[in-house]
Amino acid sequence: MRTWCQHMAVWATLGSLLLVGSATSSRAGEPTDKVRETVDAALAILADEALKAPERTQERRAKIRQAVLQRFGFEEMSRRSLGIHWQKLTPQERQEFVQLFTDLLERSYIEKIEGYSGNPKNIRYTKETIDKDGYASVRSGVVNQRDMNVDIEYRLLQRDGNWEAYDIVIEGVSLVNNYRTQFNKIIQEGSYANLLKQMKLKLEQEKAGTGTKN
């Protein structure tokens, strides 16, 4: 499961990159504004000293979910990550997969950003594009803790009046494409049931590592 863990690490890396500081932009439309609002909300939660107390862990994580994870379209991420295999699933199976995939991504993301302790740096939004079909791309440059610039592209879809990220591209590497390649390999070499088994095992390991079951 080494490759599986590597892909979870890619997602976790996003947590630290999203939260390295306040955002600036010379020109911005609604998609960029929504991404910025998400970053600012997460920073505010992490800066709240009262929420850092161990006994308020559940409350802190609930606030992070409410503020940050609403920006992610997990159903769309799930569909794209499964690729052709999504079409073969029943509505109930799709619902199960979305919930499991969401739980894994949420846990990895939240644990990563909770551990962030770097000095604030600037995020600069460099380009925004919106097409007539309700898709948008927000490109940004981020200075990480090693003072290296990292290019991040947020791919968003407008749904029910909200802009949801369905893919994140870090230095040209698509999160969704990574998962699709790995999921497809597991299914082809075994079965869809085997993929679910590995995902559930990974989630159990994540829970055991923190000693929580939120």
C-alpha positions in Angstrom: 0.0 0.0 0.0 3.0 2.3 -0.4 1.6 4.0 -3.4 -1.8 4.5 -1.7 -0.1 6.3 1.2 1.9 8.4 -1.2 -1.3 9.7 -2.8 -2.8 10.5 0.6 0.4 12.4 1.3 -0.1 14.5 -1.8 -3.6 15.5 -0.5 -2.1 16.2 3.0 0.5 18.4 1.5 -2.2 20.6 0.1 -3.2 21.5 3.7 0.1 23.1 4.4 0.2 24.9 1.1 -3.3 26.3 1.5 -2.5 27.8 4.9 0.8 29.5 4.5 -0.6 33.0 4.8 -2.9 35.7 3.7 -4.0 36.1 0.1 -3.4 39.0 -2.3 -4.6 39.5 -5.8 -4.6 42.5 -8.2 -7.7 41.2 -10.0 -10.1 38.6 -8.8 -13.6 37.3 -9.7 -16.0 35.2 -7.6 -14.1 31.9 -7.8 -10.9 33.5 -6.5 -12.9 35.3 -3.8 -14.3 32.0 -2.7 -10.9 30.4 -2.5 -9.6 33.4 -0.5 -12.5 33.3 1.9 -11.8 29.6 2.6 -8.1 30.3 3.3 -8.9 33.2 5.6 -11.6 31.2 7.5 -9.1 28.4 8.1 -6.4 30.8 9.3 -8.9 32.4 11.8 -9.7 29.0 13.3 -6.1 28.0 13.6 -5.3 31.3 15.2 -8.0 31.0 17.9 -6.1 30.2 21.1 -9.3 29.0 22.8 -9.8 26.3 20.2 -6.3 24.9 20.6 -7.1 23.3 24.0 -7.1 19.5 23.7 -10.7 19.3 25.1 -11.9 21.4 22.2 -10.5 19.2 19.5 -13.8 18.0 18.2 -15.2 21.5 18.1 -12.1 22.8 16.3 -12.4 20.1 13.7 -16.1 20.7 13.2 -15.3 24.4 12.5 -12.6 23.5 10.0 -15.0 21.2 8.2 -17.7 23.9 8.1 -15.3 26.6 7.0 -12.9 24.8 4.7 -14.4 21.5 3.4 -17.5 23.1 2.0 -15.3 24.4 -0.7 -14.6 20.8 -2.0 -17.0 19.0 -4.2 -16.4 15.5 -2.9 -19.1 13.9 -5.1 -17.5 15.3 -8.2 -14.0 14.4 -6.9 -15.2 10.9 -6.3 -16.8 10.5 -9.7 -13.7 11.7 -11.5 -11.3 9.7 -9.3 -13.1 6.4 -10.1 -13.3 7.3 -13.8 -15.0 4.6 -15.9 -15.7 2.4 -12.8 -18.1 5.0 -11.5 -20.7 4.2 -14.2 -20.8 0.6 -13.1 -21.9 1.4 -9.5 -25.4 1.4 -8.2 -26.7 4.6 -6.6 -26.2 3.0 -3.2 -22.6 2.0 -4.1 -21.9 5.5 -5.3 -23.2 7.0 -2.0 -21.0 4.5 0.0 -17.9 5.4 -2.1 -18.4 9.2 -1.8 -18.8 8.9 2.0 -15.7 6.8 2.4 -13.6 8.9 0.0 -14.8 12.1 1.8 -13.9 10.7 5.2 -10.4 9.8 4.1 -9.7 13.1 2.5 -11.2 15.1 5.4 -9.2 13.3 8.0 -5.9 13.6 6.1 -6.6 17.3 5.3 -7.6 18.3 8.8 -4.8 16.6 10.6 -2.3 18.2 8.2 -3.5 21.8 8.7 -3.8 21.3 12.5 -0.1 20.5 12.6 0.8 23.6 10.5 3.1 26.0 12.5 5.1 27.8 9.8 5.6 31.6 9.5 2.9 33.3 7.4 3.9 33.9 3.8 2.0 35.4 0.8 -0.2 33.6 -1.6 -0.6 35.4 -4.9 -3.5 34.6 -7.2 -2.1 35.0 -10.7 -4.9 34.0 -13.1 -8.6 33.2 -13.1 -10.6 31.8 -16.0 -14.3 31.1 -16.1 -16.1 29.3 -19.0 -19.7 29.4 -20.0 -20.3 25.9 -18.7 -19.8 26.9 -15.1 -16.2 25.7 -14.7 -13.4 27.9 -13.4 -9.7 27.7 -12.8 -7.9 29.7 -10.2 -4.1 29.7 -10.4 -1.9 30.8 -7.6 1.7 31.0 -6.5 2.6 30.0 -3.0 5.9 30.5 -1.1 6.3 27.5 1.2 8.4 27.1 4.3 11.5 26.6 2.3 11.0 29.9 0.4 10.3 28.0 -2.8 7.5 29.0 -5.0 4.8 26.3 -5.6 2.2 26.6 -8.3 -1.3 25.6 -7.4 -4.3 25.5 -9.6 -7.8 25.1 -8.2 -10.3 23.6 -10.6 -13.8 24.5 -9.6 -17.4 23.8 -10.7 -20.4 26.1 -10.0 -23.2 24.1 -8.4 -26.2 25.3 -6.6 -24.8 28.8 -6.4 -21.5 27.7 -4.9 -18.1 27.2 -6.4 -16.7 23.8 -5.5 -13.2 22.5 -6.1 -13.3 19.2 -7.9 -9.5 19.0 -8.5 -6.3 20.6 -7.2 -3.2 20.6 -9.4 0.1 21.1 -7.5 3.1 21.8 -9.7 1.3 20.3 -12.7 0.3 17.1 -10.8 -3.5 16.6 -10.6 -4.8 15.1 -7.4 -7.8 13.5 -9.2 -5.6 12.0 -11.9 -3.3 10.5 -9.2 -6.3 8.8 -7.4 -7.8 7.7 -10.7 -4.6 5.9 -11.7 -4.2 4.2 -8.4 -7.9 3.3 -8.0 -7.9 1.8 -11.5 -4.8 -0.3 -10.8 -6.3 -1.7 -7.6 -9.6 -2.6 -9.3 -7.9 -4.1 -12.4 -5.5 -6.2 -10.3 -8.2 -7.2 -7.8 -11.7 -5.9 -7.7 -13.8 -2.9 -6.7 -14.5 -4.7 -3.4 -10.7 -4.9 -2.9 -10.5 -1.1 -3.4 -13.2 -0.5 -0.7 -11.3 -2.9 1.6 -8.1 -0.9 1.3 -9.8 2.4 1.7 -11.6 1.2 4.9 -8.3 -0.2 6.2 -6.6 3.2 5.6 -9.4 5.0 7.4 -9.1 2.7 10.4 -5.4 3.3 10.5 -6.0 7.1 10.3 -8.4 6.8 13.2 -6.1 4.6 15.3 -3.3 7.1 14.7 -5.2 10.0 16.3 -7.2 8.0 18.8 -10.4 9.7 17.7 -13.4 8.6 15.8 -14.8 11.9 14.5 
